Amino acid sequence: MAAIPHVSATLGETPYVVTLQDDLGHTWTADEPEELGGGNTASSPDRMILASLGACTAITIRMVATRRQIPLTGVQVELSLNPDGKPEAGTDIVRKVTLQGELDEDQRAQLLKIANLCPMHKLLTGEVRIQTELQA
């Protein structure tokens, strides 16, 4: 059984710089841009959401291409959050996928369809419940 993903976020005295650690031993940071009061020393949380979707999209496409022996040589995913401004309701993410390799139209269509099946796409478009508890 796969481990349950876990991340801890710790904010110290430096405004908006958060140290993140996961259950696999990885450590990274988040920050806000200078115009929001941060130091712009790391990606902002909204960019991390886009990065998660982009990474998951590329990985899922590669996995399926490998399984189906599709001659994919690379994937590039460009993502934008609310590129036309904040909508009245919801959030808009524009995802542009570039597939590299000698692919026919059927293979390209298959892999584009797979993009919407990546776990982060499902997470972001599905029902999400967040239980928040205050710990001592």
C-alpha positions in Angstrom: 0.0 0.0 0.0 1.3 3.4 -0.9 2.2 5.9 1.8 -0.3 8.6 2.6 1.2 11.9 1.2 2.0 14.2 4.1 3.5 17.7 4.0 4.3 20.1 6.9 4.5 23.8 6.4 6.4 25.9 9.0 6.6 29.7 9.0 9.3 31.3 11.2 10.2 34.9 11.8 10.9 35.8 8.1 7.7 37.2 6.7 6.0 34.8 4.3 8.9 32.3 3.9 7.5 28.9 4.6 9.6 25.7 4.9 7.9 22.7 3.5 8.8 19.1 4.3 7.2 15.9 3.0 7.1 12.3 4.2 9.6 11.3 1.6 12.3 13.6 3.1 12.2 16.4 0.6 12.5 20.0 1.8 11.6 23.2 -0.1 10.4 26.7 0.5 7.5 29.0 -0.5 7.4 32.7 -0.4 5.3 35.6 -1.8 6.3 38.1 -4.4 7.7 41.4 -3.2 4.5 43.3 -4.2 2.6 41.2 -1.7 5.2 41.8 1.1 7.3 38.7 0.6 10.9 38.4 -0.4 10.3 36.5 -3.7 12.8 33.9 -2.6 10.8 30.9 -3.7 7.6 30.0 -5.7 4.3 31.3 -4.3 1.6 28.9 -3.2 -0.5 29.6 -6.3 2.4 28.8 -8.6 3.0 25.6 -6.6 -0.5 24.5 -7.5 0.2 25.1 -11.1 3.5 23.3 -10.8 1.8 20.3 -9.3 -0.7 20.1 -12.2 2.0 20.6 -14.8 4.3 17.9 -13.3 1.4 15.5 -12.9 0.2 16.1 -16.4 3.7 15.5 -17.9 4.3 12.4 -15.8 0.9 10.8 -16.6 1.3 11.4 -20.3 4.8 9.9 -20.2 3.6 6.8 -18.2 0.8 6.1 -20.7 3.0 6.7 -23.7 5.6 4.3 -22.4 2.9 1.6 -21.6 1.4 2.0 -25.1 4.8 2.2 -26.8 4.0 5.6 -28.3 7.2 7.3 -29.5 6.9 10.3 -27.2 10.3 12.1 -26.7 9.2 14.9 -24.5 6.3 16.9 -22.9 6.0 20.6 -22.2 3.1 21.9 -20.1 2.5 25.7 -19.8 0.0 26.8 -17.2 -1.6 30.1 -16.4 -3.9 31.0 -13.5 -6.8 33.3 -14.4 -5.1 34.6 -17.5 -8.1 36.8 -18.3 -8.4 38.2 -14.8 -10.2 36.8 -11.8 -13.6 35.5 -12.9 -16.8 36.3 -10.9 -17.0 32.7 -9.8 -14.5 29.9 -9.6 -11.0 29.8 -11.0 -9.6 29.4 -14.5 -6.5 27.5 -15.3 -5.3 27.4 -18.9 -3.1 24.4 -19.7 -1.2 24.1 -23.0 0.4 20.8 -23.7 3.2 20.3 -26.3 3.9 16.7 -27.2 7.3 16.0 -28.8 8.2 13.0 -31.0 7.0 11.4 -34.2 3.4 11.1 -33.2 0.4 10.6 -35.5 -2.9 12.4 -34.9 -4.5 9.4 -33.1 -1.5 9.2 -30.7 -1.6 12.9 -30.1 -5.4 12.7 -29.4 -4.9 9.8 -27.0 -2.2 11.6 -25.0 -4.2 14.8 -24.8 -7.2 12.9 -23.4 -4.8 11.4 -20.8 -3.9 14.9 -19.6 -7.4 15.2 -18.1 -7.0 11.9 -16.2 -3.9 12.9 -14.2 -4.5 12.7 -10.5 -3.9 16.4 -9.9 -6.4 17.3 -12.6 -8.9 15.0 -10.9 -8.1 16.5 -7.5 -8.5 20.1 -8.7 -11.8 19.5 -10.6 -13.3 17.1 -8.0 -14.9 17.7 -4.7 -12.3 18.6 -2.1 -13.0 18.6 1.6 -10.5 20.3 4.0 -10.8 19.5 7.7 -8.9 22.1 9.8 -8.1 21.5 13.4 -6.2 23.8 15.8 -3.5 21.9 17.6 -2.0 22.8 21.0 
